[in-house]
Amino acid sequence: MSATRPELTDPFEIGGVPIANRVLLAPLAGIGNWFVRLQAKRHGAGLAVSEMVSSFALHYRNERTLRELLVLHPEEHPVSIQLFGHDAEIMRSGAAIAAEAGADLIDINMGCPVPKVRKTGAGAQLLRDPDLAVALAVAAREGSGLPVTVKLRSGIEAGDRSGFDLAIRLAEEAGVAAIGFHPRAATKGHKGKPDYALTRELTERLAVPVIVSGGLADADAARRAYEESGADAVMIARGSLGNPWVFEELIGRRAAPPSREEIVAELLWVLDRAEEHLGAERAQRYLRKFYPWYFDGIGASAQVRDELQRSADLDRARALIAAARTPVPVA
């Protein structure tokens, strides 16, 4: 790394909001609630972004959205709330509600490749309508009074640079404070090598921070992406699932993998927070997507894996997981 190139441990700012380091948690659809964000912050992430929240649901005060997706923990700040939608006035209203809830930043999703999101005109479909995309960002900034960032793909199809071009307009015309850039086409999903050279080209064009995402499966991959892309920060998504220690690795707090004891304790912490957030019955169902991320680390047998995925009893799940500290059969 050159003498002038910031380290991942160096602080920076997004729209005047101080960020402790350059390792961020990406928005994780259906996952990134307050305790997932808090987990990332506990392990060293400088900023965590929420799962995407419908601007329409906020505008119309959907009770479940407000109760479950707009909950912020006092220890997770600074925190960014990611919104999606396709109507500027609704986005203005949704961003204002997110700001009232305590968000420090607003992020707009312009990269989601999922067809049910795109068919509404939101997510990556906004690359087809850059004028609307700019209007959404302006509305979110005016409605919230907060710095607004945008996360987007490089394009929709392979070879398409519409996301690159839109990023420039968002910075220059909409006044966004940073760009989260996933340099893969939306139609590619998570397949193929991200185009970090294109990210470098974007960083050289923009005065605002560019945060690279995509392909950051582990700490080594994140370091390579940071170097190859020339980005101002990295944004870890799936590489953090079941491995919040990746943030510690990247900021120099950890050199060795977590022990089984640490992994068991972490999963039990997740169970407690899920119960706190959702109640025991819903938490057990919700946690079924979390358990597999930890199975290898706790040395779960096929029997334990099956029972955790089928169990409706959170206390039984705790017993099965706790037993992995000293692996013996659980009666």
N, C-alpha and C positions, 0 to 999 in steps of 0.2 A: 504494500500500500504506500502511495506517495506521501511525502511530508504534509502536503496540503489537503489530502483526502481525509474527511472526517472518519473517525472510528464509529462503529456501531454503538459504542457506549457514549458517544458525545451527544449532548442535548441539542435540540433545535426547536423551532417554533412553527406552528401552523396558524396563520392569521393572528399572530400575537399570543396564542395560547402556548405556554411552554410545555414541551414534551421531553421527558427525562432522558430518553435514548431513542435510537433509530430502529427499534424492533417492536413491531406493532402486531396486534391480533386482528386478523381480517374479519369482516362480517361473515358469519356462518349461518346460512338459512336454516331455520328450524332448530338451531342449536345455541346461538350466541346470546343467551339470556344473561341476567345480571350475575349469576354465580359462575358462569363460564368466563365472563369478562373478568370478574374478581379473581378467579383462579389464575388467569393469565397475568394479571397485575401482581398478584402475590409472588409469582415466579419471575417477575422482572420486566414484563412488557411495559413499554413507555406509554402506550395508548391502546385501548381496546374499542372496537367498533361493534355496535349491536347487530344482531340479525336484522334482516330488512323488515321494515314495518310499513304497512300500507298507509299512505297519506289519506286515502279515503276513509279508512277505519278510524284514524285519529279525528279527521274533520267531523265525522258523524258520531263521534264519541262512543265507538263500539266498546262495550263494557269489558269484554275479555281482552281485547287489545290493550286497553288502558291498564287493566289489572295485571296482565302477565308480561307484556312486551315493553311497557314504558316504566318499569320498576328500575330504579337506580340505587346502587348501594353507596353509602357515603365514602367508602374507602376505595372506590374504583375510579375516582376522578383523576385526570381529565378523562371524559368519556364522550364518544361520538355516537349519535343515533342515526342509523341509516334508514332513509325513507325511499319508497318507490311510488311511482304514479305517472299519470300522463296528462294531468290538468294543472295548469299553473296556479289558478286561484285555490284549488284544493291543496296543492303543495304549499302555498303560502300559509294556509290555515294549519295544516299538519305540522309544518316547521315551527309555527308559533306555539303549538301545544307541546311539542317536544322540548322547546326552550323553557316553557313554563315548568316542565317536569324536572328540569335541572341539567339538561344536556350542555356540554361545553362546546360542542361542534355538531354540525349537521352534515351528514354525508348523503349523497343521492346515488342510488343504484342505476347505472346506465350500462351494466354489463351482464346482467342475468340472462343466461341463454335458454332458460326453461320455457318451452312453448306456451304454457298457460299464462306466463307473465308477459312474454313478447306479444301474444295475440291481443292483449289489452292496449298495446302501444307503449308499454313501459319496458324497463330493463334494456337489453341490448337493442331492442327495436328502435330506441331513440336515436341510434346512429343513423337511421334512415330519415330522421326528421331533426336535423341539427338546430333549426330555428326554435322548435319546441323545446329541445334540450336546453338551449341557452335561456329561454324564458322560464323554465322550471328552476334553474339554478338562481336566477335573479329573484324569482318569487320566494324561494327558500331563504335567501339571504335577507331580503327585505322583511319577510314575515317573522323570522326568528331573531334578527339582530345579531346573529352569531356568524362566525366564519363558516363557510360552506365548502365542502370538498366533494369531489365526484369520483366514483370508481367506475371504470369502463374497460372494455375490451379493445384490442387494436382494430377490430373490424368484425363484420359478421361472417363473411366467407374468407377462405385462405387467400392471401394476397391483397385483401381489402384493407385500406388504410383510413377508413372513415373515422375510426376511433381516435387515431393520431390527429387527424385534422380537427375533429370536434374538441379534443383536449386543448388545442391552441385557441380555439374560439372561446371556450369556457374560461380560460385564464385571461384572455385579452378583452373579451366583451362582457362576460358575466361576473368577473371579479372573484372567481373561486380562489380559495386559499391554498389548495393543493390538489393534485391529481393522483389517484390510485390507478395504476396502469397494469393490466394483465395482458401481456403481449402475445395472446393467442386469439384466433378467430372464435367467435361465439359458437359456430358450428363444430368446432374441434373439441369443445368441452375442456376436459383436462388431459387430452391426448396430444402427443407431439411436443417437441422442444419449444419452449417460449422463445420469442425473438428479442433477446436482451439487447441486441444491437439497435433495434428500433427504439427500445426504451432509452438507450443512450442518446439517440438522435433527438428524442423528445426532451430529455433533460437539458440538452444544449440549446433548445429553442425557448424553454420556459423560464421565467424568473421565479415562479412559485415552486415549492418542493414537489418532486415526483416520487411516488412510493411504489416500488415494484412488487408485484405478486405473481403467483403462478409458478409451479414447479419447485416450490420450496419445501420439499418433503422432509428435510432434516437440516441440522445446523450447517453442515458442509455445503449443501445445495444453496442455502440462504446466503452464505458467505460468497460463493461463486457468483450468484445472481447480483449481489451488491457490487462486486467488482466489475463484472461484465457489463452491467447496465449503466453504471455511473449514477444510479438513483440516489436520492437523499435518504431513503430508508427502505426497509423491507417489511412486508406484510405477510405474516405466517397464517395459513388457513388450515388445510387438512393435516399438515405436518405437526400441528399442536394437539391433535385429537388423541387423548390418552397419553400425551407426552408434553405436559406444560413445562417440563424441565428444559425443553429446547430454548426457551427464553433465557434461562440461566446460562446455558452454554454460550449463547450469542453475546451476552453481556459480560462474560468472564466470571460468573459466580460459580460455575461448575465445570469440572473437567471429566469426571467419571459418570457413567450411567447411574440412574437411581437404583437403590437396592430394592429387593422385594418388599422389605418392611416399609420403605418410603412409598412404594406404589400402592400397597395395601392401605396405608394411612390416607393417601390422596383419594383413593376411590371411596373410602368411608366418608371422607370430607364431602365428596360430591354427593353421596347418598343423603347426608344430613341436609345439605343445602337444597337438594331437589325436594325433599320432604317439606322443608321450610317454605319453599316457593309454591309447591303444588298440592301439598297434603299427601299422606302416605299412599292412598290408593292410586291417584293419578301419577305420582312420582314413580312408583314401581313400573308402570307401563312405559312411562317416558324414558326411564333409565335403560330400557332394553336396547336402545341404540348406543348407549354409552358403554355398557359392559364389554362388548367385544374389543374395544380399543385397549382394554387393560388385561384381557385374558392371558396373553403370553407373559406379561410382566409379573402377574401373580402366580403363574404356573398352574392355571386352572385346568383340572382334568375335564375330559369330555362330559362326565357326569355333572360336574359343577357348572360347566358352561350351559348345559341343557337345563338344569334346574333354575339357574339365574334367569334364563330367558323365558321360562314358563311360570316362575313363581309370582304369586300375587301378594306375598307377605314380605314387607320390607325388613322386618326383624330377621326373618330367615335368610334373606339376602345378606344382611350384615354378618350373620354367623358364618355363612359360607365363605365370605370374603375374609373375615378376620382369621379364620382357620388357616388361610394361606400363609400367614406369618410363619407358622411352623406346620408345614403340610402334613396333616393327618386326616383320616376319614372323619367326616362330620356325621354324627348319629342322626 
